[in-house]
Amino acid sequence: MRKIIVSEFVSLDGIMEGPGPDDSFKYAGWTMPYVDDEFITFKHDELFSCDTLLLGRVTYEGFAKAWPKRQDDQGFAARMNSIPKYVVSTSLDEITWSNTHLIKDDIVRQLRALKEDPGQDILVAGSGVLIELLMHHNLIDEYRLLVYPVILGEGKHLFKEGVRATLELINTDTFETGVVLMRYRPAKV
């Protein structure tokens, strides 16, 4: 069975909103000063170790706007544009990004079936509302939290009030920039 891996950028105070520059959040791009070769290698390896992206509507709309216009020598943009993508949304009716499929009805059953399909792991980026749904139905197999040495003071939190989980630390890595990668899996309680 494939794993669903949630990979998130988060500030020290738990904010996930607007990590990239193409966002309306007033502190958009707060992760950009920490992008270096070490980080690029990590994200490249992470993307290429999975063969499916799972996204919520808001993240999908941002990615679908940005990625088709991008190119790079490492093949990251080509991979983002060609990899199968599944968007969970009850409000979208049309999908425009290449190789993207809409999950609109019977969502939990379809997500469980996606995990059962053969292949590599499934990667979730952004998608805070989707993460809540995945947590509620115990569908997340691993959390990769990239914690930035930034306190934003306001914005959308990764974990909403009332969301509970007990996690087991797999490992931590510290990037030269001070970003800390913390990998967790759900604890067997």
N, C-alpha and C positions, 0 to 999 in steps of 0.2 A: 504494500500500500504506500502511496506517495504521502509525503508530509506537506502540510501547509506551514510555511515559514513567514512570519511577520517580521519585516525589517523596517525599522523606524528611526528617523532623526528626531531627537527630543532634547529640549533645553534642560538645564539643571532643575528648573521649576516645573517640568513636565509638559511644556508647550510643544506641540507638533506642527502648528499652523505656519504656513509660509516659509518653509526652509529654502526654497529656490527663489530666484529673482523674478520669475514670471507669475506673480501673485499679487492680489490686491491688499493683502495683510500689510499693515503699516510698518512692520519690521521685516518684510519679505527679504529673503536672501541671507538670513542670519547664519546659515551654514557655510556660505561661500568663502569666507576668509580661511576656512579650515580644509579646503580642498587642496590636496597635494598628491604626489605620485603614489604614496602609500595608500591613501584613501581611494584613488582611482583604481588601483590594482585590486583592492578589496571588493569594490562594487562590481568591477569587471568579472572577477572570479565568482562572485555571488550570482550574478545574472546568468553566467554561462553554466553554472551548476544546476540550474533549474530549466525546465522547458515549458513553463506556463506562468503567465502573470494573472493574478486575480486582483481586481480593482473595484472600488466603489465609484459611484457616479462622478463625484467632484474630482477625484484624482484622475479618473479616466478623461474627463473633459480637459483638464490641464495638460495631461500627457499627450492626448490626441491633437491638441493645438501645437505643442512644442516639438515632439519627437519627429514627425514626418519631415520637418525642415532641417534637421540636424544631420551632420556627417562627421566622422572621425576616422583616423587611421587604424584604431584598435578594433573596429567593428562593433562597438557598443551600440551606436545608433541603429545600425543595420539589424542587430539582434533585437533591439526594442521594437523595431518596426515589423519584423518578420515573426517573432515568437507568438504562439497562440495566446490570446488575451481573452479573459472572461470578465465581463462587467456585471456586477450585481446592482440592479436598479429597478425600482417599481415605477419610476417616472419617465425614463428614457423610452423612446419608441424607435429611434434610429441610431445606428452605429456607423461611423464613417472611417475609423482607423482600420488599416489593413489587418486581416486575420483576427478580428475581434468578434466575440460572440456575446449575446445578451442573455443573462439569467434574470428573468423577470417573475416567473411563477414557480411555485413549489421549490423555493430557493434552497432550503436546507437539504432536501432530497437530492437536488442537482449537485450541490456542493459535495455531499457524501459520495455520489457517483463519480464526480471528478477525481476525488482522492483514490477511488478504486481503479480508475483507468491506469493502464501501464504507462510508464515514463519516469522522468526525473521529478524532483520536488516542484511544488507550486509556491511562487513568491508573491507576497502581498506587500505593497508599498503605500504609504499614506493611508487613505481609506478608513478614517476613524470610525464612522458609523458601521461599516462592514466588519471591522475588528470587534466591535461590541457584539454583533450578531454571531460571529465565529466563536467568541469567548462563551457566549450564552449556551451554545450548542456543543461545547468542548471539541471544536474542530481545529484548534491551533496546536501544532506539534512543537513549535519552537518560536521563541521571541528573540530577535536580535535588535537590541536597543543601542543605538549610537548616541551616547550622551555627550552633549557639547558643553564646554565651559562658559555658558552664557545663561544669564537670568533675564528673561524678557518681561516678566511682571504681569503680562496679560496675553490672552490669545486662547485658542482652542487646545484643551488638554488632551493628551493621548487617552488617558483613562478617566472616564466621567465619574462624577459622584455616584456612589452606589454600586459601581462595578467592582467585583471582588474576585481574586484568584490567588492561589497559593502556588508559587513557582519554585523550582529547584535550579540553582545556578549550575550551568555547564562549564563556563569559563569566562574569563575577562581578558581583554587585550587593550593596551593603551597605544594610541597613535602618537607620533612625535609632536603633533599639533595640540595634544591634550585631550582629544576626543577619546572617550572610553567606550569600547564595544563590550556590552554585557549580553551574554547568551544564556537564555533560560528555557526550560521545558516545564510543562505542567507537572506539579508534584503529585506523586502517588500517595494520596492521603487516606 
